[in-house]
Amino acid sequence: MNKIVHFLNKKYQRFFEIRKIFELRHFIHRKFKEKDLGSLGLDFSDKPIRQDIVQKIIDKKKFKNYLEIGCNKDELFSKIICENKIGVDPIRGGNLRITSDKFFQNNNNKFDCIFIDGLHKYHQVRKDIINSLKVLNENGIILLHDCLPNDVFAQAVPRCQHVWNGDVWKALVEFRTHENLDVYTCYADHGIGVIFNRKNKNLLKIGTTDFHKLKFEEYFNNYKSLMNVISFEELLKVVDL
Ligand SMILES: C[S@@+](CC[C@H](N)C(=O)[O-])C[C@H]1O[C@@H](n2cnc3c(N)ncnc32)[C@H](O)[C@@H]1O
């Protein structure tokens, strides 16, 4: 009984510590960082969830090898049906307890479908994409979670609230400028980034090479063209191009 009380007490304290840290960071963001422009009003409630999107693509393309980076409670990983599944997470979930960097250092496998959902910070996502491209089978697909933040706080780094997409969107914008990668964002489940290793069909021209420094205001005003936003129905068509 004592052990349970001690455990709950620790959990309770940790919850309030995190809340205080988030409140402080929120304050710093509001006062010293990018302006609060309000919400884009993106509503994913009537759109397909990531599990349905990933499974539909795996089934449609008869994919056999699935890799998930960042698995957490296995909400996705445990539900995906595929012949070979590898799930990488240093904390919990999946079947390999390591970081994505360590995994890619030692990996010799190739994959048809890679779902990137690990650390939601630009530099790490960029690295995860580059490493994934090296082990992607021909005609394979890379998917990324959390590409469409609704407001400036949802994408702020460091994280300052519970609902958090991070600045994954900046990495996606960067790969939109590559001639030999075809990149989209599906309007579903917080924005599902999509990367094919083939000629870009809608190359983004943008006057920067330092994508980390992109401002949220630019995303807020131009997210549809920056991210190449498509519907789930359109995604199913571009998968077959
Ligand atoms: C948003 S959760 C993943 C959710 C899961 N993919 C799903 O769909 O339910 C992010 C996970 O990424 C993991 N993570 C953080 N840094 C990582 C890294 N460098 N490599 C791999 N996973 C990482 C965290 O431990 C956390 O469990």
The ligand as an SDF file (V2000), in Angstrom:
LIG
                    3D

 27 29  0  0  0  0  0  0  0  0999 V2000
    5.1250   11.0010  -30.3760 C   0  0  0  0  0  0  0  0  0  0  0  0
    5.8590    9.6180  -29.6720 S   0  0  0  0  0  0  0  0  0  0  0  0
    5.6190    8.3660  -30.8880 C   0  0  0  0  0  0  0  0  0  0  0  0
    4.1920    7.9460  -31.0660 C   0  0  0  0  0  0  0  0  0  0  0  0
    3.9300    6.7350  -31.9340 C   0  0  0  0  0  0  0  0  0  0  0  0
    4.6660    6.7470  -33.1790 N   0  0  0  0  0  0  0  0  0  0  0  0
    2.4350    6.6330  -32.2470 C   0  0  0  0  0  0  0  0  0  0  0  0
    2.0660    6.7910  -33.4260 O   0  0  0  0  0  0  0  0  0  0  0  0
    1.6550    6.4450  -31.3330 O   0  0  0  0  0  0  0  0  0  0  0  0
    7.5450   10.0050  -29.7990 C   0  0  0  0  0  0  0  0  0  0  0  0
    8.4970    8.9340  -29.3210 C   0  0  0  0  0  0  0  0  0  0  0  0
    9.7760    9.2190  -29.8710 O   0  0  0  0  0  0  0  0  0  0  0  0
   10.7310    8.7370  -28.9940 C   0  0  0  0  0  0  0  0  0  0  0  0
   12.0290    9.3700  -29.2980 N   0  0  0  0  0  0  0  0  0  0  0  0
   12.5540   10.5110  -28.7880 C   0  0  0  0  0  0  0  0  0  0  0  0
   13.7860   10.7240  -29.2900 N   0  0  0  0  0  0  0  0  0  0  0  0
   14.0410    9.6990  -30.1380 C   0  0  0  0  0  0  0  0  0  0  0  0
   15.1430    9.3400  -30.9450 C   0  0  0  0  0  0  0  0  0  0  0  0
   16.2540   10.0880  -30.9800 N   0  0  0  0  0  0  0  0  0  0  0  0
   15.0740    8.1990  -31.6760 N   0  0  0  0  0  0  0  0  0  0  0  0
   13.9520    7.4290  -31.6530 C   0  0  0  0  0  0  0  0  0  0  0  0
   12.8770    7.7220  -30.9070 N   0  0  0  0  0  0  0  0  0  0  0  0
   12.9200    8.8370  -30.1490 C   0  0  0  0  0  0  0  0  0  0  0  0
   10.1920    9.0740  -27.6140 C   0  0  0  0  0  0  0  0  0  0  0  0
   10.7620    8.2270  -26.6420 O   0  0  0  0  0  0  0  0  0  0  0  0
    8.6910    8.8600  -27.8150 C   0  0  0  0  0  0  0  0  0  0  0  0
    8.3040    7.6020  -27.3300 O   0  0  0  0  0  0  0  0  0  0  0  0
  1  2  1  0
  2  3  1  0
  2 10  1  0
  3  4  1  0
  4  5  1  0
  5  6  1  0
  5  7  1  0
  7  8  2  0
  7  9  1  0
 10 11  1  0
 11 12  1  0
 11 26  1  0
 12 13  1  0
 13 14  1  0
 13 24  1  0
 14 15  1  0
 14 23  1  0
 15 16  2  0
 16 17  1  0
 17 18  1  0
 17 23  2  0
 18 19  1  0
 18 20  2  0
 20 21  1  0
 21 22  2  0
 22 23  1  0
 24 25  1  0
 24 26  1  0
 26 27  1  0
M  CHG  2   2   1   9  -1
M  END
$$$$
